[in-house]
Amino acid sequence: MSRFVVIVLDSFGVGAMKDVSEVRPRDVGSSTAGHILEENPSIQLPTLEKLGLMNALGYEIGSHKRSEMAVFGTSNLAHHGADSFLGHQEIMGTTPKVPLIQPFNQKIEEVEANLLKHGYKVRRVGEEGTEILVVNEVATVGDNLETDYGQVYNVSACLDLISFEDLKALGHVVREVVQVSRVITFGGEQVTLEDLLKARKVKNNEIAGVDAPESGVYNHGYQVVHLGYGIDKNVQTPTILDKEGITVSFLGKIADIIQTDSTRLFPGVDSDYLFDCLMAEVKDIETGFIALNIQETDLAGHAEDVARYSDRLELSDRRIAELLPLLVEGDVLVVMADHGNDPTIGHSNHTRERVPLLIHSPGKENIEIGLRSTMADVGATAADFFNVSAPQNGTSFLNQIIENK
């Protein structure tokens, strides 16, 4: 029996990276974990602190103390910016390419031409400079309005009028000619083209797209695929494990954004539900790789809501405490983040922060694995754990936590 479990507390960073003054000045001084504990000193996180949260943070805050038992480290981000999609690709052992930042209207002609080349019918909607595309009267293509400007395009569709397989093919045609980090291709049932167009919005006279929540696309039969820039699933740890017949289970956002042949996929957002699924998977899987993303922390960061973020952390802390007794000698748990999202920094976007690596393997105590240069070290360690080929990037730290490896 041997299980490698990764829990990503989405956006729970532990301090700005050294390069932020040059590459992301608005994130100078950010520390998601540190500032939440300072703003809410009564927060109760006994399990995370036992695992080494304050050790990873690097200082104590009030009653929140370092752990003498912790197996811990921290990691820089190797990907450009501070992005959940790219962050998770990195965690799984990929070196993401540096994407371009281009509002959709800078690429609309190329996208339109490629769609026409592949036989689609295309028309434009909106004023020149802030247009979106309507494709086959069933889908729209435009900017994603919920992330940093110019980083993500959305292909939004009516799944009563187009199959998800055909929609994915459409998304790949868009992906072929753009260099932004993601093309998110998704649709919902009981949604009409009129619903999508009614939710069209323009921001700052620069980006234009469909407001996905307002359109109702999430409400019924929602399906999504995230198409990343320069991502090759074949050199990522999950696909390597798939090919070796080792069980892979993904829960939460990871099920939507990491490609795998596994059918053990549990998409969703509600943290309690996802932890319930995690407990069931750990009990059911004797040998395998299990990864969970808790997205509600990130959503609270975007809302700049310290109280809500604290609540989701406390829930996660309680549920991780329930998980620990299920793990046996030889198992490895890594609790980490993928970037920061400091709700106190003065803006509502992700922050470029180091992430904690809080490690639990029964019988192992008081080990420090240091500051890693990339989160891909987690994927490399998982591959090493299962004795399969290494992923594209990353250096395993398994020999630091497992003897005789």
Disulfide bonds with the S-S distance in Angstrom:
none
